[in-house]
């Protein structure tokens, strides 16, 4: 059974072995933490961006990236605080479009399938999930082009998104998952 905790701590300072980042298929990262992760983990961003460009990345999928360790230069880390894997959870088709429940569900199912061997055979025990892209900002407006689409209303964090995360991640064995939420959310 997984141990799932909500936290306000900065996700990029977490000592998790797996970093789970919600992204889109456009290859555009607007969230400040995602843009920082882009510079901190360029190998992951290059693979993600190439998959977006060539059309091999689809909404509702999970692109798991095993990071290469740089041994020299400024990119090397002496604190051992960097994740060995990054999961790009594809939850939308554009950064201004909110996630839909069916896309998030499909991406979480793929994530689970990819995590089981890592937990079982590679000893993965800690994961960190960035929740901010999963939380809809009510100050943004729906675009007129998507207003007519069915299920275009973004999912509510407390009643839909968080229970869905718990449902799909809680029965992963021996894994601690820190879900990093914005500071203005109560834990």
C-alpha positions as CSV (number, residue, x, y, z in Angstrom):
1,X,0.0,0.0,0.0
2,X,1.4,3.4,-1.0
3,X,1.8,6.2,1.5
4,X,0.4,9.4,-0.1
5,X,0.9,12.8,1.5
6,X,0.0,16.3,0.4
7,X,2.8,18.8,0.9
8,X,3.6,22.5,0.3
9,X,7.4,21.8,0.1
10,X,9.1,22.7,-3.1
11,X,9.0,19.7,-5.5
12,X,12.4,20.4,-7.1
13,X,14.0,20.0,-3.6
14,X,12.4,16.7,-3.0
15,X,14.6,13.6,-2.8
16,X,12.2,11.4,-4.8
17,X,13.5,8.8,-7.2
18,X,10.6,9.6,-9.6
19,X,9.3,13.0,-10.5
20,X,5.8,13.1,-12.0
21,X,5.1,16.2,-14.2
22,X,1.7,16.9,-15.8
23,X,2.4,18.2,-19.3
24,X,0.6,18.7,-22.6
25,X,1.0,17.5,-26.2
26,X,1.9,21.0,-27.6
27,X,5.4,20.9,-26.0
28,X,4.8,24.3,-24.3
29,X,5.5,24.6,-20.6
30,X,4.0,27.6,-19.0
31,X,4.0,26.6,-15.3
32,X,7.1,28.1,-13.6
33,X,8.0,24.8,-12.0
34,X,7.8,23.0,-15.3
35,X,10.0,25.6,-17.0
36,X,12.5,25.2,-14.1
37,X,12.4,21.4,-14.6
38,X,13.1,22.0,-18.3
39,X,16.4,23.6,-17.5
40,X,17.3,21.3,-14.6
41,X,16.6,18.1,-16.6
42,X,17.3,18.9,-20.2
43,X,17.5,15.3,-21.2
44,X,13.9,14.8,-20.2
45,X,12.7,17.9,-21.9
46,X,14.5,17.0,-25.2
47,X,12.9,13.6,-25.3
48,X,9.4,15.1,-24.4
49,X,9.7,17.9,-26.9
50,X,10.8,15.5,-29.7
51,X,7.8,13.2,-28.9
52,X,5.5,16.3,-29.2
53,X,7.1,17.4,-32.5
54,X,6.9,14.0,-34.1
55,X,3.3,13.3,-32.9
56,X,4.1,10.2,-30.9
57,X,2.8,11.7,-27.7
58,X,-0.9,11.5,-27.2
59,X,-3.2,13.0,-24.6
60,X,-3.8,10.4,-21.8
61,X,-0.4,8.8,-22.1
62,X,2.6,8.7,-19.8
63,X,6.2,9.2,-21.2
64,X,8.6,7.6,-18.6
65,X,12.1,8.9,-19.0
66,X,15.2,7.2,-17.3
67,X,17.6,10.0,-16.7
68,X,21.3,9.8,-17.7
69,X,23.7,10.9,-15.0
70,X,26.2,13.5,-16.0
71,X,29.5,12.9,-14.4
72,X,31.3,16.2,-14.9
73,X,30.7,19.9,-15.4
74,X,28.1,22.1,-13.9
75,X,25.2,19.7,-14.6
76,X,26.5,17.2,-12.1
77,X,24.9,17.0,-8.7
78,X,26.9,16.4,-5.6
79,X,23.8,16.1,-3.3
80,X,22.3,13.1,-4.9
81,X,19.0,14.8,-4.8
82,X,18.0,14.3,-8.5
83,X,15.4,11.9,-9.6
84,X,16.5,8.8,-11.6
85,X,13.2,8.8,-13.6
86,X,10.8,11.4,-14.8
87,X,7.2,10.6,-15.7
88,X,5.6,13.1,-18.2
89,X,1.9,12.7,-17.5
90,X,0.1,14.0,-20.6
91,X,-3.1,15.5,-19.3
92,X,-4.0,18.0,-22.0
93,X,-3.5,19.0,-25.6
94,X,-2.5,22.6,-24.9
95,X,-1.2,24.5,-21.8
96,X,-4.3,26.7,-21.8
97,X,-6.7,23.7,-21.9
98,X,-7.5,22.0,-18.6
99,X,-7.2,18.3,-18.0
100,X,-10.2,16.1,-18.6
101,X,-11.0,13.2,-16.3
102,X,-10.7,10.6,-19.1
103,X,-7.3,11.9,-20.1
104,X,-6.1,12.0,-16.6
105,X,-7.5,8.5,-15.9
106,X,-5.8,7.0,-19.0
107,X,-2.4,8.7,-18.1
108,X,-2.6,7.4,-14.5
109,X,-3.3,3.8,-15.8
110,X,-0.2,4.0,-18.0
111,X,1.8,5.4,-15.1
112,X,0.8,2.6,-12.9
113,X,1.8,0.0,-15.5
114,X,5.2,1.6,-15.9
115,X,5.8,2.0,-12.1
116,X,5.1,-1.7,-11.1
117,X,8.4,-3.0,-12.6
118,X,10.4,0.0,-11.2
119,X,9.1,-0.7,-7.7
120,X,9.5,-4.5,-8.0
121,X,12.8,-4.8,-9.8
122,X,14.6,-1.5,-9.3
123,X,13.7,-0.7,-5.8
124,X,11.9,2.6,-6.4
125,X,10.4,3.8,-3.1
126,X,9.8,7.6,-3.4
127,X,7.8,9.6,-5.9
128,X,6.8,13.3,-6.1
129,X,3.9,14.6,-8.2
130,X,3.4,18.2,-9.2
131,X,-0.2,19.0,-8.6
132,X,-0.4,22.6,-9.8
133,X,-1.1,21.8,-13.5
134,X,-3.9,19.5,-12.3
135,X,-5.6,22.3,-10.3
136,X,-7.7,24.6,-12.6
137,X,-7.1,28.3,-12.1
138,X,-10.6,29.9,-12.0
139,X,-9.1,33.2,-13.1
140,X,-8.5,31.8,-16.6
141,X,-11.4,31.8,-19.0
142,X,-12.5,29.0,-21.3
143,X,-11.7,29.7,-24.9
144,X,-14.8,30.2,-27.1
145,X,-13.4,27.3,-29.4
146,X,-13.7,24.8,-26.6
147,X,-16.8,26.1,-24.8
148,X,-19.0,23.9,-26.9
149,X,-17.1,20.6,-26.2
150,X,-18.7,18.1,-24.0
151,X,-16.7,17.5,-20.7
152,X,-14.8,20.9,-21.3
153,X,-15.5,21.9,-17.7
154,X,-12.3,21.3,-15.8
155,X,-12.4,18.7,-13.0
156,X,-12.6,20.0,-9.4
157,X,-9.4,19.3,-7.3
158,X,-11.1,18.2,-4.1
159,X,-14.0,16.2,-5.4
160,X,-12.7,14.7,-8.7
161,X,-8.9,15.0,-9.2
162,X,-7.5,14.1,-5.8
163,X,-9.8,11.1,-5.4
164,X,-8.8,9.9,-8.8
165,X,-5.1,10.2,-7.9
166,X,-5.8,8.3,-4.7
167,X,-7.7,5.6,-6.5
168,X,-5.0,4.9,-9.1
169,X,-1.9,5.3,-6.9
170,X,-2.8,4.2,-3.4
171,X,-2.4,0.4,-4.0
172,X,1.1,0.7,-5.4
173,X,3.3,-1.4,-3.1
174,X,6.0,0.1,-0.9
175,X,5.9,3.6,-2.5
176,X,5.8,6.9,-0.8
177,X,4.1,9.6,-3.0
178,X,4.4,13.3,-2.1
179,X,1.7,15.4,-3.9
180,X,3.0,18.9,-4.1
181,X,0.1,21.4,-4.0
182,X,0.3,25.3,-4.1
183,X,0.7,27.0,-0.8
184,X,-2.8,28.6,-0.9
185,X,-4.4,25.1,-0.7
186,X,-5.2,23.7,2.7
187,X,-3.8,20.3,3.5
